[in-house]
Amino acid sequence: MMQIPYRIYGASGHSKVIIEMLEKQGECIDGLYDDDSGKTMLFEYKISHDNSIFTSGSVYWIIGIGHNGIRKKIAETHLLNYQTVIDKSANISQRASIGKGSVIMPGTTINASSILGKHSIVNTNASVDHDCFLGDYVHVSPNATLCGGVTVGEGTHIGAGAVIIPGIKIGKWAKIGAGSILIKNIPDNVTVVGNPGRINYYKI
């Protein structure tokens, strides 16, 4: 049976990790696409800037960009054959559900009855406990911990090392600062920092 190759949209640090995840699984990588014409190679893989790459060949795609808003724009603009990529070292419950186009990085844990939306990212060594719900385009950064029953709205970014206690609800397109500890529900479109986490009303 012929192996279907992967192409990666984006050529930055996030893509580097995805490349190595795919290599560990023995997958074929057909190249990358990036809007920046100054980029020509990532590792030994060629970077294309020609839009014809989106219609050429039978391939799988994965978006290698960590920014949630950009990832959503790409996914909605380019209706491609997106696949989920899960690192071999990740500990994923057989009763968890992971949406198409998501990336589950090395050392992560996703426990029973948790649901992740499409094009979400659970980054290195992050933990998503039982019965959590993550909307589309969520990014859980390295070493963040979501305890049981946490809900995270579309497009929200959980910073590195943040801790969310059980049952907390976080709105859409919020930003949770690195190292923050959330003990209360959080509305849409806010930035939260500190321990305990508080909404930051000041522009930095």
N, C-alpha and C positions, 0 to 999 in steps of 0.2 A: 504494500500500500504506500502510495507516494506521500511523503511528509509535507505538510503545508507550512511554508515559512512565515515568519513574523516580520512585520515592519513596525517601527516605533516613531511616533510623532513627537518630536522634540529631541534635542541633543544637548543635554546638560547633565548635572550630577545625578538627578533622579533617574535619567535614562541609563547612566552607567550601572546603577544597581540592578535595574531591570534586565540589562544585557547579561549580567553575570548570573542572575536568577534563571534566565532562559538557557544559558550555556550549561548550567548545572543539570538541567532537565534534559539536555541533549537536543534542544530545539534548534532549528535552523533560523538564522537571522538574515533577512534579505537586504537590510539597510535601514536608514532613517530618513525622516523628512524634517527640515527646519526652515523657518522663514528667514533666518539670518544667513545671508549669502556669504558671509565671511567664514562660516563653518563648513569644512569640507570632509573631515574625518572625525570619528569618535572611536577610540581604540583602533581596531583594524577595519571598521565598518564605514562605508561611504555614506555621506549625507547628501540627499537630493534637495533641490530647491524648485523642482519642476512639478507643477500641479498634475501632470499626467500620471504621476506615481499613484494617485488615488484611484485610477481606473485601470491600471495595468496589472495583469496577473491575478491569480487566485491566492490571496494571502490573508493572514490574521493581522489585526492592528491592535496596538496598545498605546495609550497616550502617556508619554513619559514626562509629564509636567506636573509639578507639585501644587501650583497655584490653582485654587478651586474654581475661580471665575473663568480663567483662561481655559481650563479643562472642560468646563461646561460649554463654553462658546465653540470650542473645537468639535466636541461630540455632537452638538446640534447643527453645526455647519457641514460637517463631513459624516454622512451616514454610512459608516464602514463596518466591516465584519470584526467588531471588537471582541476581544477575549479577556478572560480573567487570568491573571498570573499570580500563582501562590508559590512562595519559596518552599523548598523541600524541608527546611527546618521549622516551618510554622506548625503550630499545634492547633488544628482546626477541628471542632466538634463535627461529627457526621450529622448532627441535628441543627447546625448553623446554616444560614442561607447567605450567599454572597452574590451581589449583582454583577451583571456583565460589565467588563471593562475595568474592574477593580484590581488593585495591586496589593497583595499581602506580603509584606517584607520579611526578611529573616528574623527568627526568634520571637515572632508574635504568637499570641494566644487568643483564640476566639472560642468562647464556650457555648454550651448548649442553648438552643432556642434563640440565639441572637440573629438579627437580620441586618444585612448591610445593603444599601442601595447601589445603584450602578455608578461606575467610575469613582468609587471611593478608594481611599488609601489608608491602610493600617501600617504604620511605619515601624522601623526596627525596634524589636523588643517591647512594643506596646501590648497592652492587655485589654481585651474587651470581654467582660464576664457575661454570665448567663442572662438571657432575656433582654438584652440591649437592642435598641433600634437605631440605626444610623441611616439618615436620608441619603439621597444622591449627592455626589460630589463632596462628601465629607472627607477631611484629612485628619487622622489621628497621628500626631507626631511621635518621634522616638521616645520610648520609656513612659508614655502617658498611661494612666490606669483608669479605665471606666469600670466601676463596680456594677453589681447586678441591677438590671432594670432601668438603666440610663437611656434616655431618648435624646438624640442629637438631630436637629433640623438640617435641611438641605444646605450645602455649601459652607457649613461651619468648620472652622479650623481649631483643633485642640492642640495647644502648644506642647513642646517637649517637657516631659516630666510632670504634667498636670495630673491632678487626682480629682475624680468626680465621684462623690459618695453615692450609695445606692438610691435609685428612684428619682434622681434629678432629671428635670426636663430642660433642655437647652434649645433655644429657638433657631430660626434659619439665619444663615450668613452672619453668625456671631464669630468673634475671635476670642479665644481663651488663652491668656498669656502663659508663657512657659513657667512651670513651677506653681501655677495657681492651684488652689484647693477650693472646689465648689461645694457648698453646703446648702445652697438655695437655688431655686429655678431661675433661669436666665431668659430674657425676652429676645426677640429677633434683633439683628443688626446692631449689636453693641459689642464693645470690647471690655473684657473682664480681666483684672489683674489682681495678684496678691493672695494672701492667706489670712483670713478667708477671702475668697474672690469677691471683688467689688467692681461695679461698673465704672469705667474710666470715662468721665465726661470731658476730659481735657485733651485737646489735640497735641500730639507730640511732634 
